[in-house]
Structure formats: structure tokens, C-alpha cells
Amino acid sequence: MNRLALAWIGYTDQSTARGVYILESADKIYFFAELTALSTDGSGLLPEYQTNNMQALNKAGHALHLTPGAFSTNCRSSKIRDSVTDLGWKDPVV
């Protein structure tokens, strides 16, 4: 995950065609920047964040469960399965 985040260059337009974006991102990991780290012209990260993009990172999301590692292991664990069953979820899907 760290390797992916370090290679991230910033995604600026998180509102355009939001429905399509959400549907097409189910199998990809996306990284989201703090709004204060983005250029106002939509060209990406501000210069002060381009050499240290981890400072601009707000969150990572979407297909984290598809990448081997802690998130994938935990979201499929019996502890999580038991917890969502206790909450009354009938058919939870990762």
C-alpha cells in the first residue's frame, strides 16, 4: 500500500461524473487529496506537495479489499463476519 501511495500523483476532479466514477472504481484503489493540497486550475497537486505527496493524502479507498495485505485479511475475517451478522446484516458483500 505504501508503494502505491508514494506513486500517487493526485486526483483532482472527484465530482465530475460521480456515478460513473464510483461504478468504474470498484476494482481500483484511489487516493484522495486534501483540498488545500490541490491546484485551483485542476492540474494536480500544488508544487509544495509534488515531492512529498504523502503530506497531501487524505484517504485511500475503493478496492483495498482486492490487494493482499492487512485490509483484505481483516475485512474477510471471522471477527468481522460475526460482527456484521450480530448487527443483522443478511447478505454482506465485500
C-alpha positions as CSV (number, residue, x, y, z in Angstrom):
1,M,0.0,0.0,0.0
2,N,2.8,2.4,0.9
3,R,4.4,1.8,-2.6
4,L,1.0,2.6,-4.3
5,A,0.5,5.8,-2.2
6,L,4.0,7.0,-2.9
7,A,3.4,6.6,-6.6
8,W,0.2,8.6,-6.4
9,I,0.3,11.9,-8.1
10,G,-3.1,13.3,-7.1
11,Y,-6.6,13.1,-8.4
12,T,-8.3,16.4,-8.6
13,D,-11.8,16.1,-10.0
14,Q,-13.7,14.0,-7.6
15,S,-17.1,15.4,-8.5
16,T,-17.2,15.0,-12.3
17,A,-19.5,12.2,-13.5
18,R,-19.5,10.9,-9.9
19,G,-21.9,8.0,-10.6
20,V,-19.7,6.7,-13.4
21,Y,-16.5,7.3,-11.4
22,I,-17.9,5.2,-8.5
23,L,-19.1,2.4,-10.7
24,E,-15.8,2.2,-12.6
25,S,-13.6,2.4,-9.5
26,A,-14.7,-0.8,-7.8
27,D,-11.6,-2.7,-8.8
28,K,-9.1,0.1,-8.4
29,I,-7.5,1.8,-5.4
30,Y,-8.0,5.5,-5.4
31,F,-6.2,8.1,-3.3
32,F,-7.8,11.4,-2.4
33,A,-6.0,14.6,-1.6
34,E,-6.7,17.2,1.0
35,L,-8.5,20.0,-0.9
36,T,-5.9,22.5,0.3
37,A,-3.2,20.5,-1.5
38,L,-4.8,20.8,-4.9
39,S,-4.2,23.4,-7.5
40,T,-7.2,25.5,-8.3
41,D,-6.8,25.0,-12.1
42,G,-7.2,21.2,-11.8
43,S,-3.7,20.4,-12.8
44,G,-2.9,18.3,-9.8
45,L,-1.1,18.8,-6.5
46,L,0.4,22.1,-5.6
47,P,4.2,22.3,-6.1
48,E,5.0,22.0,-2.4
49,Y,3.2,18.6,-2.3
50,Q,4.7,17.2,-5.5
51,T,7.8,15.9,-3.9
52,N,6.0,14.8,-0.7
53,N,2.6,13.6,-1.9
54,M,2.0,11.7,1.4
55,Q,1.5,15.1,3.0
56,A,-1.4,15.7,0.6
57,L,-3.1,12.4,1.1
58,N,-6.5,12.5,2.8
59,K,-7.6,8.9,2.3
60,A,-7.3,5.8,0.2
61,G,-10.4,3.9,-0.8
62,H,-12.4,1.6,-3.0
63,A,-10.6,-1.7,-3.9
64,L,-8.5,-2.1,-0.9
65,H,-10.0,-5.5,-0.2
66,L,-8.6,-6.8,-3.5
67,T,-5.0,-6.0,-2.6
68,P,-3.2,-8.6,-0.5
69,G,-2.5,-7.3,3.0
70,A,-3.9,-6.2,6.3
71,F,-7.1,-4.6,4.9
72,S,-8.0,-7.6,2.8
73,T,-7.3,-10.1,5.6
74,N,-9.2,-8.1,8.2
75,C,-12.3,-7.4,6.1
76,R,-12.7,-11.2,5.4
77,S,-12.0,-12.3,9.0
78,S,-14.4,-14.3,11.1
79,K,-14.4,-11.5,13.6
80,I,-15.8,-9.0,11.0
81,R,-18.2,-11.7,9.6
82,D,-19.5,-12.3,13.2
83,S,-19.9,-8.6,13.9
84,V,-22.0,-7.8,10.8
85,T,-24.1,-10.9,11.5
86,D,-24.7,-9.6,15.0
87,L,-25.7,-6.3,13.5
88,G,-28.4,-8.1,11.5
89,W,-26.9,-7.8,8.0
90,K,-28.4,-10.5,5.9
91,D,-26.0,-10.7,2.9
92,P,-22.9,-8.5,3.5
93,V,-20.6,-8.2,0.5
94,V,-17.0,-7.0,0.4
